[in-house]
Amino acid sequence: MKRTLAIAAVSAVLSTGLVACGGDDSSSASGDYCDQLKNADSAFSALDGQDVSKLEDAVDAVKEFADSAPDSVRDDWKVLADTFAQLEKALADAGIKLSDLADIQAGNMPQGADMDKLMALGEQMQDLGGEEAQKAADAIEANAKSECDIDLGASS
C-alpha cells in the first residue's frame, strides 16, 4: 500500500510525457539549450518510470530550464516547474519532501508524515498532471525534436 501511495502521489506529474532524453548523436543540434537537454538525460530518467529516487534531480532540471530555456519554450518549462512546485507544496502539507518518496516507495514512512493528508494526495495529484502540463510537455518535446534533434519522448 505504501508503494502504491508513493506512486499515486507522483503519477500525474510522471505522466506529463517528459521522459528520458533519447537524442541521437547528430551534430546538427547546437547551442547551450540543446547541450543542456542532452546532458539532462540522467535527471529526466526519473520521469520515465516508477523509481522516484532521482525525482529531485528532475525537478531541479525543470526549474533550471524554466529560467534558461529559449523564449519559444520558456513558458512551457515554467508550467512544468509550477506543476512541480505544486507537488512539493502538497507533499510538504502532508509532512514529506520529494526526497522522502523513494523511502515511501521502499516501504519506509517518514516520521511526522500525516497519513490522512497522504491518502488525500492521490486526488490532488490528478489535477497536477492535467491538460496544461501535458500541452507544455508536448510543446517542449516538439521543440527539442525540431530545434535540437533530440527525442525527449524516447527512452534511452
Secondary structure, DSSP 8 states (H G I E B T S, - for coil): -HHHHHHHHHHHHHTTS---------TT--SHHHHHHHHTHHHHGGGGSS-GGGHHHHHHHHHHHHHHS-HHHHHHHHHHHHHHHHHHHHHHHTT--TTHHHHHHTT---TT--HHHHHHHHHHHHHHTSHHHHHHHHHHHHHHHHHH---TTS--
